[in-house]
Amino acid sequence: MLTLILLVATIVGLLVLMRREAGAVPILILLGVLGLVGLLLEAAVLGTLLLLGAVVVAVAGLPALRIRWLTPRLFAM
């Protein structure tokens, strides 16, 4: 039941933030918080997936990390 609640909360939160076009930082916070809640409340698989999603959002969405990791040199390999 907890997994379902976390999944629904994540989907609703992402839809609200995407509708507002809030950017990467609020989405990163949402995924991080719900991932930690999942890990703390015995939903380890979903919590881990949400934290991995937060890492992907951080690398792809935050300008400082995007410049460092997603450079044209990376795609030229």
C-alpha distances in whole Angstrom, upper triangle without the diagonal:
4,5,5,6,9,10,11,12,14,16,17,18,20,21,23,24,26,27,29,30,29,30,29,28,26,24,24,23,20,19,20,18,15,16,17,14,12,15,15,11,11,10,13,14,12,14,17,17,17,20,22,21,23,26,26,27,29,31,31,31,33,37,38,36,36,40,40,38,38,42,44,45,42,42,45,45
4,5,5,6,8,10,10,12,14,15,16,18,20,21,22,24,26,27,28,27,27,26,25,23,21,21,20,17,16,17,15,11,12,13,10,8,11,11,8,8,7,11,12,10,11,14,15,14,17,19,19,20,23,24,24,26,28,29,29,30,34,35,33,34,37,37,35,35,39,42,43,39,40,43,43
4,5,5,6,9,10,10,12,14,15,16,18,20,21,22,24,26,26,26,26,24,24,22,19,19,19,16,14,16,14,11,11,13,11,8,11,12,10,9,6,9,9,7,9,12,12,12,14,16,16,18,20,21,21,24,26,26,26,28,32,33,30,31,35,35,32,33,36,39,40,36,37,40,39
4,5,5,6,8,10,11,12,14,15,16,18,20,21,22,24,25,25,25,24,24,22,19,20,20,16,15,17,16,12,13,16,13,11,14,15,13,13,10,13,12,10,12,15,14,13,17,18,17,19,22,22,22,25,27,27,27,29,33,34,32,32,36,36,34,34,37,40,41,38,37,41,41
4,5,5,6,9,10,11,12,14,15,16,18,20,21,23,24,23,24,23,23,20,18,19,18,14,14,16,14,10,12,14,11,10,14,14,12,13,11,14,14,11,12,16,15,13,17,19,18,19,22,23,22,24,27,27,26,28,32,33,31,32,36,36,34,34,38,40,41,38,38,42,42
4,6,5,6,9,10,10,12,14,15,16,18,20,21,22,21,21,20,20,17,15,16,15,11,10,12,11,7,9,11,8,7,11,12,10,11,9,11,11,8,9,12,12,10,13,15,14,15,18,19,18,21,23,24,23,25,28,30,28,28,32,32,30,30,34,37,38,35,35,39,38
4,5,5,6,9,10,11,12,14,15,16,18,20,21,20,21,19,20,17,15,16,16,12,11,13,13,9,10,13,12,10,13,15,13,14,11,13,11,8,10,13,11,9,13,15,13,15,18,18,17,20,23,22,22,24,28,29,27,27,31,31,29,29,33,35,36,33,33,37,37
4,5,5,6,8,10,11,12,14,15,16,18,20,19,20,20,20,17,15,17,16,13,12,15,14,11,13,16,14,13,16,18,16,17,14,16,15,12,13,16,14,13,16,18,16,17,20,20,19,22,25,24,23,25,29,31,29,29,33,33,31,31,35,37,38,35,35,39,39
4,6,5,6,8,10,11,12,14,15,17,18,17,18,18,18,14,13,14,13,10,10,13,11,8,11,13,11,11,15,16,14,16,14,16,16,12,12,16,14,12,15,17,15,15,19,19,18,20,23,23,21,23,27,29,27,27,31,32,30,30,34,36,38,35,35,39,39
4,6,5,6,9,10,10,12,14,15,16,15,16,15,15,12,10,12,11,8,7,11,10,7,9,12,11,11,14,16,15,16,14,15,14,10,11,13,11,9,12,14,11,12,15,16,14,17,20,19,18,20,24,25,24,24,28,28,26,26,30,32,34,31,31,35,35
4,5,5,6,9,10,10,12,14,15,15,16,15,17,14,11,14,14,10,10,14,14,11,13,16,15,14,18,20,19,19,16,18,16,13,14,16,13,11,15,16,13,14,17,17,15,18,21,20,19,21,24,27,25,25,28,29,27,27,30,32,34,31,31,35,35
4,5,5,6,9,10,11,12,14,14,16,16,17,13,12,15,14,11,12,15,14,12,15,17,16,16,20,21,20,21,18,20,19,16,16,19,17,14,17,19,16,16,20,19,17,20,23,22,20,22,25,28,27,26,30,31,30,29,32,34,37,34,34,37,38
4,5,5,6,8,10,11,12,11,13,13,13,10,8,11,11,7,9,12,11,10,13,15,14,15,18,19,19,21,18,20,19,15,15,18,16,13,15,17,14,13,17,17,15,17,20,19,17,19,22,25,24,24,27,28,27,27,30,32,35,32,32,36,36
4,5,5,6,8,10,10,10,11,11,12,9,7,10,11,8,9,12,13,11,13,16,16,16,19,21,21,22,19,20,19,15,16,17,15,12,14,15,12,12,15,15,12,15,18,16,14,17,20,22,21,21,24,26,24,24,27,29,31,29,29,32,33
4,6,5,6,9,10,11,12,13,15,12,10,14,14,11,12,16,16,15,17,20,19,19,23,24,24,25,22,23,22,18,19,21,18,15,18,19,15,16,19,18,15,18,21,19,17,19,22,25,24,23,27,28,27,26,29,31,33,31,30,34,35
4,6,5,6,9,9,11,13,14,11,10,14,14,11,13,16,16,15,18,20,19,20,23,24,24,26,23,25,24,20,20,22,20,17,19,20,17,17,20,19,16,19,22,20,18,19,22,25,25,24,27,29,28,27,30,32,35,33,32,36,37
4,5,5,6,5,8,9,10,7,7,11,11,9,11,14,14,14,17,19,19,20,23,24,24,26,23,24,24,20,20,21,19,16,17,19,15,14,17,17,13,15,18,17,14,16,19,21,21,20,24,26,25,24,27,29,32,30,30,33,34
4,5,5,6,8,10,12,10,8,12,13,12,13,16,17,17,19,21,22,22,25,26,27,28,25,26,24,21,21,22,19,17,18,19,15,15,18,16,13,16,18,16,13,16,18,21,21,20,23,25,24,22,25,27,30,28,27,31,32
4,5,8,10,13,15,12,12,16,16,15,16,19,20,19,22,24,24,24,27,29,29,30,27,29,27,24,24,25,23,20,22,22,19,19,21,20,17,19,22,19,17,19,21,24,24,23,26,28,27,26,29,30,33,31,31,34,36
4,5,9,12,13,11,11,15,15,14,16,19,19,19,22,24,24,25,28,29,29,31,29,30,29,25,25,26,24,21,22,23,20,19,21,20,17,19,21,19,16,18,20,23,23,22,25,27,27,26,28,30,33,32,31,35,36
4,6,9,11,10,10,13,15,14,16,18,19,20,22,24,24,25,28,29,30,31,29,29,28,25,24,25,23,20,21,21,18,17,19,18,14,16,18,16,13,14,16,20,20,19,21,24,24,22,25,26,29,28,27,31,33
4,7,8,6,8,11,11,11,14,16,17,17,19,21,22,23,26,27,28,30,27,28,27,24,23,24,22,18,19,20,17,15,17,17,13,14,17,15,12,13,15,18,18,18,20,23,22,22,24,27,29,28,28,31,33
4,6,6,7,9,11,12,13,15,16,17,19,21,22,23,25,27,28,29,27,27,26,23,22,22,20,17,17,18,15,13,15,14,10,11,13,11,8,9,11,14,15,14,17,19,19,18,20,23,26,24,24,28,29
4,6,5,6,9,10,10,12,14,15,16,18,20,21,22,24,25,27,24,24,23,20,19,19,17,14,14,14,12,9,11,10,7,7,10,9,5,6,9,12,12,11,15,16,16,15,18,21,24,22,22,26,27
4,5,5,6,9,10,10,12,14,15,16,18,20,21,22,24,26,24,23,23,20,19,19,18,15,14,15,13,10,11,12,9,8,11,11,8,7,11,12,12,13,16,17,17,18,21,24,26,24,25,28,29
4,5,5,6,9,10,10,12,14,15,16,18,20,21,22,24,22,22,22,19,17,19,17,14,14,16,13,10,13,14,10,11,14,14,11,11,14,16,16,17,20,21,21,21,24,27,29,27,28,31,32
4,5,5,6,8,10,11,12,14,15,16,18,20,21,22,20,20,19,16,15,16,14,11,11,13,10,8,11,11,8,9,13,12,10,11,14,16,15,16,19,20,19,19,23,25,27,25,26,29,30
4,6,5,6,9,10,10,12,14,15,16,18,20,21,19,18,18,16,14,14,13,10,9,10,8,5,8,9,6,7,10,11,9,9,13,14,13,14,18,18,17,18,21,24,26,23,24,28,29
4,6,5,6,8,10,11,12,14,15,16,18,20,18,18,19,16,13,15,14,11,10,13,11,8,11,13,10,10,14,15,12,12,16,17,16,17,21,21,20,21,25,28,29,27,28,32,32
4,5,5,6,8,10,11,12,14,15,16,18,16,17,17,14,12,14,13,9,10,12,10,8,12,13,11,12,16,16,14,15,18,20,19,20,23,24,23,23,27,29,31,29,29,33,33
4,6,5,6,9,10,10,12,14,15,16,14,14,14,11,9,10,9,5,6,9,7,5,9,10,9,10,14,14,13,14,18,19,17,18,22,22,21,21,25,28,29,26,27,31,31
4,6,5,6,9,10,11,12,14,16,14,13,14,12,9,10,10,7,6,9,8,6,9,11,10,10,14,15,14,15,18,19,17,19,22,22,20,22,25,28,29,27,28,31,31
4,5,5,6,9,10,11,12,14,13,13,15,12,9,11,12,9,9,12,12,9,12,15,14,14,17,19,17,17,21,22,20,22,25,25,24,25,29,32,33,30,32,35,35
4,5,5,6,9,10,10,12,10,11,12,9,7,10,10,7,8,12,11,10,13,15,14,15,18,19,18,19,23,24,22,23,27,27,25,26,30,33,34,31,32,36,35
4,5,5,6,9,10,11,9,9,9,7,4,6,7,5,5,9,9,8,11,13,13,14,17,18,18,19,23,23,21,22,26,25,23,25,28,31,32,29,30,34,33
4,5,5,6,8,10,10,9,11,10,6,8,11,8,7,11,12,11,13,16,16,16,19,21,20,20,24,24,22,24,27,26,25,27,30,33,34,31,32,36,35
4,5,5,6,9,8,9,12,10,7,10,12,10,10,14,14,13,16,19,18,19,22,23,23,23,27,27,25,27,30,30,28,30,33,36,37,34,35,39,38
4,6,5,6,5,6,8,6,4,8,10,8,9,13,13,13,16,18,18,19,22,23,23,24,28,28,26,27,31,30,28,29,33,36,36,33,34,38,37
4,6,6,6,5,8,8,5,7,10,10,9,12,14,14,16,18,19,19,22,24,24,24,28,28,25,27,31,29,28,29,33,36,36,33,34,38,36
4,6,8,8,11,11,8,11,14,13,12,16,17,17,18,21,22,22,24,26,26,26,30,30,28,30,33,32,30,32,36,39,39,36,37,41,40
4,6,8,11,11,9,12,14,14,14,17,18,18,21,23,23,24,27,28,28,29,32,32,30,32,35,34,33,34,38,41,41,38,39,43,42
4,6,9,9,9,11,13,14,14,17,18,19,21,23,24,25,27,29,29,30,33,33,31,32,36,35,33,34,38,41,41,37,39,42,41
4,6,6,6,9,10,11,12,14,15,16,18,20,21,22,25,26,26,27,31,31,29,30,34,33,30,32,35,38,38,35,36,39,38
4,6,5,6,9,10,10,12,14,15,16,18,20,21,23,24,25,26,30,30,27,28,32,30,28,29,33,36,36,32,33,37,35
4,5,5,6,9,10,11,12,14,15,17,18,20,21,23,24,25,29,29,26,27,30,29,27,28,31,34,34,30,31,34,33
4,5,5,6,9,10,10,12,14,15,16,18,20,21,22,23,27,28,25,26,29,28,26,27,30,33,33,30,30,34,33
4,5,5,6,9,10,11,13,14,15,17,19,20,20,22,25,26,23,24,28,27,25,26,29,32,33,29,30,34,33
4,5,5,6,9,10,11,12,14,15,17,18,19,21,24,24,21,22,26,25,22,23,27,30,30,26,28,31,30
4,5,5,6,9,10,11,12,14,15,16,18,19,23,23,20,21,24,24,21,22,25,28,28,25,25,29,28
4,5,5,6,9,10,10,12,14,15,16,17,21,22,19,20,23,23,21,21,25,28,29,25,26,30,29
4,5,5,6,9,10,10,13,14,15,16,19,19,17,18,22,21,19,20,24,26,27,24,25,29,28
4,5,5,6,9,10,11,12,14,15,18,19,15,16,20,19,16,17,21,24,24,21,22,25,24
4,5,5,6,9,10,10,11,13,17,18,15,15,19,19,16,17,20,23,24,21,21,25,25
4,5,5,6,9,10,10,11,15,15,13,14,17,17,15,16,20,23,24,21,22,26,26
4,5,5,6,9,10,10,14,14,11,12,15,14,12,14,17,20,21,18,20,23,23
4,5,5,6,8,10,13,14,10,10,14,14,11,12,15,18,19,16,17,21,20
4,6,5,5,7,11,12,10,10,14,14,12,12,16,19,20,18,18,22,23
4,6,5,5,9,9,7,8,12,12,11,12,15,18,19,17,19,22,22
4,6,6,8,9,5,6,9,9,7,8,11,15,16,13,15,18,19
4,6,8,10,7,5,9,10,8,7,11,14,16,13,14,17,18
4,6,9,8,7,10,12,11,10,13,16,18,16,17,20,22
4,6,6,6,9,10,11,11,13,17,18,17,18,22,23
4,6,5,6,9,10,10,11,15,17,16,17,20,22
4,6,5,6,9,10,11,15,16,16,18,20,21
4,5,5,6,8,10,14,15,13,16,18,19
4,5,5,5,7,11,13,11,13,16,17
4,6,6,6,9,11,11,13,15,17
4,6,7,10,10,10,13,15,16
4,6,9,9,8,10,13,13
4,7,8,6,8,11,12
4,5,5,7,9,11
4,5,5,6,9
4,5,5,7
4,6,6
4,5
4
